[in-house]
Amino acid sequence: MTAANLMNTYTPLPMSFVRGEGASLWDAAGRRYLDAMGGVAVTCVGHCHPQVVEAIRDQAGLVLHTSNHYAIDWQRQLAGKLAALSGLDAAFFNNSGAEANETALKLARLTAWHRGIERPRIVVMEDAFHGRTLATLAASDCSGVRLGFGAHADDFLRVPFGDIHALNAIAQRYGAQVVAVLLEPVQGESGVRPAPPGYLRAVRALCDRQCWLMMLDEVQTGLGRTGHWFAYAEAGIVPDVLTLAKGLANGVPIGACLARSRTAQLLTPGSHGSTFGGNPLACRVACEVLDIIQRQHLVSHARQLGAWLLGTLQSRLAGNPAVREVRGQGLMIGIELSHAAGGLAQRAAERGLLLNVTRGTVIRLLPALTLTEDEASQVVEHLVALLAPASAVA
Ligand SMILES: *Cc1c(COP(=O)(O)O)cnc(C)c1O
């Protein structure tokens, strides 16, 4: 089979998988691969978790879709669970991370409109990634994603990520023209870059002083990935707006935008919507995923195993000239190389390890939160071998 009829947006490796279980995938020839990529942070409770499989099977035999013109019980349940876990008040569901961020941006604009701000600005970060729709693209700043699309970035003010002085300078200069700050607690696509300690707290305090909405994009970091239900929990803060997607239904498409207090009441009938958003299948599976994360204690597991994996990689790769830095939070780990990774993802896959390379130089590990200690050791051994000076790319 060729890809002649596909638009050329990805350059996939030749491997193709027909079956999965936990952190393992198998190709048609029966060869097993250890999946340290998790479909880019999506399959967070592992491939084919029995409870997820059962929920999909059962719901498919009941009803898939009825539209938001009727009450959807699973949607209400999911909103309730997410509100309780996050500390925010209300959710809107759609089908992807970009759409969740679109909702967040619309909440910011609506807030500005109610306040009578004529030319509202939203502060975003250098090297951010928020999605591929025109508005989220304009908010992004990663690997030339905007190039050629004329995405109108005029609504946005951009500051260096992690630099609270730059944000203070924006407050001085633009003050009440700013309505919101949008950021990722750990920048994912631009190379697994955690915010410096104290930064999220400082942003929260500045937003409170300035009456700006603090909007966190936790599409990649949310739901246990960083060893906390949400990355902001570690900072002891709560954002005004929170976006989720990737792992929420373990591969069934869903996105969510949550908001707090007055911001949670801005949308009114007709002001926003989504045909597929919040359908019974996606919401039921997401409820199951949250249940599994809770029952199997995957948040603390991600924190503990992630700390072990990070520490072990740091010590085993110390002094390796191919490695510049190993960093991360929980089971979101980046290994920044001193040179372009070249065919590293392919060479890793050939030896049975699936990993992602982002920004050309950063190996990104986003395994299922169910990864076992034994599998984590296998990941380490693979990586140490792959990055051994003899086999490293020049
Ligand atoms: C993946 C990602 C998105 C985009 O999500 P899609 O589902 O691809 O639209 C947005 N923000 C962050 C932080 C992401 O990692």
The ligand as an SDF file (V2000), in Angstrom:
LIG
                    3D

 15 15  0  0  0  0  0  0  0  0999 V2000
   -1.1210   17.9000   21.3480 C   0  0  0  0  0  0  0  0  0  0  0  0
   -1.2890   19.2520   21.9490 C   0  0  0  0  0  0  0  0  0  0  0  0
   -2.2730   20.1420   21.4690 C   0  0  0  0  0  0  0  0  0  0  0  0
   -3.1170   19.8470   20.2580 C   0  0  0  0  0  0  0  0  0  0  0  0
   -3.9780   18.7800   20.4400 O   0  0  0  0  0  0  0  0  0  0  0  0
   -4.7470   18.1510   19.1630 P   0  0  0  0  0  0  0  0  0  0  0  0
   -5.6110   17.1010   19.7760 O   0  0  0  0  0  0  0  0  0  0  0  0
   -3.7000   17.6100   18.2460 O   0  0  0  0  0  0  0  0  0  0  0  0
   -5.5060   19.2430   18.5310 O   0  0  0  0  0  0  0  0  0  0  0  0
   -2.4270   21.3500   22.1240 C   0  0  0  0  0  0  0  0  0  0  0  0
   -1.6730   21.6770   23.1710 N   0  0  0  0  0  0  0  0  0  0  0  0
   -0.7250   20.8510   23.6630 C   0  0  0  0  0  0  0  0  0  0  0  0
    0.0770   21.2590   24.8470 C   0  0  0  0  0  0  0  0  0  0  0  0
   -0.4950   19.6280   23.0470 C   0  0  0  0  0  0  0  0  0  0  0  0
    0.4670   18.8210   23.5090 O   0  0  0  0  0  0  0  0  0  0  0  0
  1  2  1  0
  2  3  1  0
  2 14  2  0
  3  4  1  0
  3 10  2  0
  4  5  1  0
  5  6  1  0
  6  7  2  0
  6  8  1  0
  6  9  1  0
 10 11  1  0
 11 12  2  0
 12 13  1  0
 12 14  1  0
 14 15  1  0
M  END
$$$$
